[in-house]
Amino acid sequence: MARRRNTEQLELPLELTPNWLRRRRRVLPEKLASLRRKLFQKAKQEPRYRFYTLYDRVYRKDVLWAAWEQVRANKGAPGPDGVTIDQIVNSEGGPERFVDELHETLCAKLYKPGAVRRVYIPKPDGRQRPLGIPDVRDRVVQMAVFLVLEPIFEADFEGQLLWVLPQFIKLPLEFRDGFLEIQILIFQCFL
């Protein structure tokens, strides 16, 4: 008879529940969600703790699969290599082969990011803003790193700078740089 996992053990008190867990903006596998909860709890309970070995968490297959699902859901444009998400899905071996190859490359520490395609998008004032589009492979690795690091940084910064954005938006453009410098200095005083 299989034992059911007690889901009450996985619940955090509301004051310790980070925003990324409350929002439920993405559904993650239970094993990855558990890893993220543990990383968040460790970072929250021991703010001075340094996570030295996270690379092995990044190339875990469940992390890479979740990252692939996030990138696929975003339906982004192809990078400089011209490979689209649909091409990977329809290729021989499909996403399974893609994630396996990426896993092996990361395990062997042979991964090298590719070039970034530069495009310019218009701004409301007529100027153009540069935008870099990495290839799909790099986006999956970036998302895997994000999935592992987000709970750690969320624990460090949660609730500390939330008041900055409303005041920052109200400022004229010429004052924003100085305002940010002041905020950074104030924040550094509390470290």
C-alpha beads as a LAMMPS data file, in Angstrom:
LAMMPS data file: protein, C-alpha beads

191 atoms
190 bonds

1 atom types
1 bond types

-500.0 500.0 xlo xhi
-500.0 500.0 ylo yhi
-500.0 500.0 zlo zhi

Masses

1 110.0

Atoms # bond

1 1 1 0.000 0.000 0.000
2 1 1 1.476 3.322 -1.102
3 1 1 1.772 5.999 1.536
4 1 1 0.274 9.359 0.723
5 1 1 2.494 12.326 1.187
6 1 1 1.349 14.764 3.829
7 1 1 0.839 18.019 1.955
8 1 1 0.420 19.964 5.189
9 1 1 4.145 19.543 5.809
10 1 1 4.842 21.475 2.607
11 1 1 2.756 24.499 3.628
12 1 1 4.564 27.615 4.809
13 1 1 3.031 30.136 7.184
14 1 1 1.553 33.054 5.233
15 1 1 4.205 35.508 6.450
16 1 1 6.949 33.172 5.153
17 1 1 5.219 32.406 1.875
18 1 1 7.014 34.299 -0.898
19 1 1 5.142 36.189 -3.603
20 1 1 6.274 33.748 -6.285
21 1 1 4.561 30.924 -4.395
22 1 1 1.359 32.885 -3.776
23 1 1 0.912 33.993 -7.365
24 1 1 0.805 30.455 -8.790
25 1 1 1.802 31.890 -12.138
26 1 1 3.284 28.580 -13.190
27 1 1 2.684 24.979 -12.286
28 1 1 5.908 23.226 -11.376
29 1 1 6.569 19.545 -10.729
30 1 1 6.296 18.654 -7.040
31 1 1 9.969 17.706 -6.778
32 1 1 11.069 21.083 -8.164
33 1 1 8.521 22.964 -6.062
34 1 1 9.872 21.186 -2.993
35 1 1 13.455 22.134 -3.906
36 1 1 12.408 25.758 -4.360
37 1 1 10.574 25.753 -1.004
38 1 1 13.648 24.357 0.751
39 1 1 15.936 26.927 -0.884
40 1 1 13.560 29.720 0.119
41 1 1 13.254 28.476 3.709
42 1 1 17.030 28.143 4.079
43 1 1 17.606 31.632 2.660
44 1 1 14.847 33.114 4.846
45 1 1 15.906 31.404 8.077
46 1 1 19.637 32.015 7.598
47 1 1 20.084 35.309 5.696
48 1 1 23.881 35.137 5.885
49 1 1 24.036 31.593 4.461
50 1 1 25.822 31.342 1.117
51 1 1 24.721 28.754 -1.419
52 1 1 27.995 27.630 -2.967
53 1 1 26.913 24.573 -4.934
54 1 1 23.802 25.194 -6.982
55 1 1 25.116 24.173 -10.388
56 1 1 24.049 20.556 -9.862
57 1 1 20.511 21.819 -9.202
58 1 1 20.440 23.690 -12.517
59 1 1 21.153 20.667 -14.708
60 1 1 18.704 18.340 -12.965
61 1 1 16.309 16.905 -15.545
62 1 1 13.195 18.020 -13.683
63 1 1 14.531 21.587 -13.566
64 1 1 15.424 21.521 -17.272
65 1 1 12.001 20.091 -18.142
66 1 1 10.228 22.800 -16.157
67 1 1 12.440 25.406 -17.824
68 1 1 11.632 23.942 -21.259
69 1 1 7.905 24.096 -20.481
70 1 1 8.199 27.738 -19.418
71 1 1 10.131 28.698 -22.559
72 1 1 7.722 26.771 -24.770
73 1 1 4.738 28.480 -23.110
74 1 1 6.289 31.904 -23.803
75 1 1 6.291 31.169 -27.576
76 1 1 9.277 33.421 -28.194
77 1 1 10.938 34.327 -31.469
78 1 1 13.920 32.357 -32.773
79 1 1 17.396 33.491 -31.839
80 1 1 20.345 34.029 -34.175
81 1 1 20.524 30.298 -34.974
82 1 1 17.001 30.479 -36.456
83 1 1 15.721 27.463 -34.492
84 1 1 12.120 27.855 -33.348
85 1 1 10.319 26.060 -30.569
86 1 1 8.101 24.324 -33.137
87 1 1 11.186 22.991 -34.925
88 1 1 12.432 21.454 -31.692
89 1 1 9.020 19.936 -30.949
90 1 1 8.756 18.474 -34.472
91 1 1 12.377 17.341 -34.748
92 1 1 13.493 13.734 -34.428
93 1 1 13.473 12.917 -30.724
94 1 1 11.559 16.118 -29.999
95 1 1 11.910 17.971 -26.719
96 1 1 13.080 14.804 -24.951
97 1 1 16.223 14.675 -27.070
98 1 1 16.706 18.450 -26.755
99 1 1 16.506 18.359 -22.937
100 1 1 18.690 15.221 -22.732
101 1 1 21.408 16.805 -24.886
102 1 1 21.259 19.993 -22.842
103 1 1 21.461 17.949 -19.627
104 1 1 24.541 16.075 -20.859
105 1 1 26.208 19.287 -22.028
106 1 1 25.613 20.962 -18.670
107 1 1 26.717 17.863 -16.715
108 1 1 29.978 17.744 -18.654
109 1 1 30.419 21.517 -18.104
110 1 1 30.735 22.042 -21.856
111 1 1 27.869 24.507 -22.219
112 1 1 28.711 27.784 -23.940
113 1 1 25.991 30.385 -24.550
114 1 1 25.392 31.379 -28.141
115 1 1 25.154 34.778 -29.760
116 1 1 22.161 37.055 -29.190
117 1 1 20.019 38.432 -32.001
118 1 1 19.589 42.205 -31.700
119 1 1 16.304 43.796 -32.703
120 1 1 14.996 47.291 -32.030
121 1 1 11.498 48.003 -30.803
122 1 1 9.954 51.475 -31.013
123 1 1 9.307 53.489 -27.872
124 1 1 6.347 55.885 -27.522
125 1 1 8.631 58.927 -27.847
126 1 1 9.917 57.785 -31.266
127 1 1 13.268 56.405 -30.123
128 1 1 14.103 52.718 -30.351
129 1 1 14.986 50.320 -27.569
130 1 1 17.422 47.485 -28.256
131 1 1 16.231 44.003 -27.416
132 1 1 18.437 40.894 -27.348
133 1 1 16.862 37.568 -28.302
134 1 1 18.920 34.502 -27.303
135 1 1 18.399 31.156 -28.988
136 1 1 15.974 28.637 -27.471
137 1 1 18.757 26.575 -25.908
138 1 1 20.091 29.586 -24.000
139 1 1 16.604 30.599 -22.893
140 1 1 16.049 27.143 -21.386
141 1 1 19.322 27.367 -19.453
142 1 1 18.494 30.913 -18.313
143 1 1 15.081 29.759 -17.115
144 1 1 16.643 26.792 -15.273
145 1 1 19.036 29.150 -13.490
146 1 1 16.119 31.459 -12.723
147 1 1 14.042 28.621 -11.269
148 1 1 16.870 27.731 -8.890
149 1 1 17.963 31.257 -7.914
150 1 1 14.595 33.025 -7.664
151 1 1 13.558 31.630 -4.260
152 1 1 16.935 32.559 -2.745
153 1 1 16.803 36.173 -3.899
154 1 1 13.089 36.430 -3.200
155 1 1 13.810 35.558 0.439
156 1 1 16.499 38.253 0.649
157 1 1 14.563 41.078 -0.986
158 1 1 10.927 40.305 -0.300
159 1 1 9.090 43.396 0.894
160 1 1 12.148 45.620 1.175
161 1 1 11.903 47.696 -1.997
162 1 1 8.193 47.474 -2.722
163 1 1 7.593 51.119 -1.791
164 1 1 10.153 52.379 -4.315
165 1 1 8.200 51.741 -7.520
166 1 1 5.131 53.989 -6.960
167 1 1 7.275 56.979 -5.926
168 1 1 9.756 56.262 -8.715
169 1 1 7.093 56.301 -11.429
170 1 1 5.780 59.688 -10.261
171 1 1 9.196 61.345 -10.595
172 1 1 10.178 63.320 -13.714
173 1 1 12.709 61.470 -15.872
174 1 1 15.620 63.783 -14.971
175 1 1 15.283 62.932 -11.242
176 1 1 14.996 59.158 -11.519
177 1 1 18.742 58.386 -11.663
178 1 1 19.423 60.377 -8.491
179 1 1 16.439 58.809 -6.762
180 1 1 17.735 55.332 -7.567
181 1 1 21.205 56.201 -6.250
182 1 1 19.658 57.372 -2.973
183 1 1 17.597 54.182 -2.707
184 1 1 20.674 52.045 -3.279
185 1 1 22.630 53.955 -0.604
186 1 1 19.754 53.596 1.882
187 1 1 19.455 49.889 1.104
188 1 1 23.204 49.374 1.578
189 1 1 23.020 50.987 5.025
190 1 1 20.778 48.143 6.206
191 1 1 23.006 45.321 4.963

Bonds

1 1 1 2
2 1 2 3
3 1 3 4
4 1 4 5
5 1 5 6
6 1 6 7
7 1 7 8
8 1 8 9
9 1 9 10
10 1 10 11
11 1 11 12
12 1 12 13
13 1 13 14
14 1 14 15
15 1 15 16
16 1 16 17
17 1 17 18
18 1 18 19
19 1 19 20
20 1 20 21
21 1 21 22
22 1 22 23
23 1 23 24
24 1 24 25
25 1 25 26
26 1 26 27
27 1 27 28
28 1 28 29
29 1 29 30
30 1 30 31
31 1 31 32
32 1 32 33
33 1 33 34
34 1 34 35
35 1 35 36
36 1 36 37
37 1 37 38
38 1 38 39
39 1 39 40
40 1 40 41
41 1 41 42
42 1 42 43
43 1 43 44
44 1 44 45
45 1 45 46
46 1 46 47
47 1 47 48
48 1 48 49
49 1 49 50
50 1 50 51
51 1 51 52
52 1 52 53
53 1 53 54
54 1 54 55
55 1 55 56
56 1 56 57
57 1 57 58
58 1 58 59
59 1 59 60
60 1 60 61
61 1 61 62
62 1 62 63
63 1 63 64
64 1 64 65
65 1 65 66
66 1 66 67
67 1 67 68
68 1 68 69
69 1 69 70
70 1 70 71
71 1 71 72
72 1 72 73
73 1 73 74
74 1 74 75
75 1 75 76
76 1 76 77
77 1 77 78
78 1 78 79
79 1 79 80
80 1 80 81
81 1 81 82
82 1 82 83
83 1 83 84
84 1 84 85
85 1 85 86
86 1 86 87
87 1 87 88
88 1 88 89
89 1 89 90
90 1 90 91
91 1 91 92
92 1 92 93
93 1 93 94
94 1 94 95
95 1 95 96
96 1 96 97
97 1 97 98
98 1 98 99
99 1 99 100
100 1 100 101
101 1 101 102
102 1 102 103
103 1 103 104
104 1 104 105
105 1 105 106
106 1 106 107
107 1 107 108
108 1 108 109
109 1 109 110
110 1 110 111
111 1 111 112
112 1 112 113
113 1 113 114
114 1 114 115
115 1 115 116
116 1 116 117
117 1 117 118
118 1 118 119
119 1 119 120
120 1 120 121
121 1 121 122
122 1 122 123
123 1 123 124
124 1 124 125
125 1 125 126
126 1 126 127
127 1 127 128
128 1 128 129
129 1 129 130
130 1 130 131
131 1 131 132
132 1 132 133
133 1 133 134
134 1 134 135
135 1 135 136
136 1 136 137
137 1 137 138
138 1 138 139
139 1 139 140
140 1 140 141
141 1 141 142
142 1 142 143
143 1 143 144
144 1 144 145
145 1 145 146
146 1 146 147
147 1 147 148
148 1 148 149
149 1 149 150
150 1 150 151
151 1 151 152
152 1 152 153
153 1 153 154
154 1 154 155
155 1 155 156
156 1 156 157
157 1 157 158
158 1 158 159
159 1 159 160
160 1 160 161
161 1 161 162
162 1 162 163
163 1 163 164
164 1 164 165
165 1 165 166
166 1 166 167
167 1 167 168
168 1 168 169
169 1 169 170
170 1 170 171
171 1 171 172
172 1 172 173
173 1 173 174
174 1 174 175
175 1 175 176
176 1 176 177
177 1 177 178
178 1 178 179
179 1 179 180
180 1 180 181
181 1 181 182
182 1 182 183
183 1 183 184
184 1 184 185
185 1 185 186
186 1 186 187
187 1 187 188
188 1 188 189
189 1 189 190
190 1 190 191
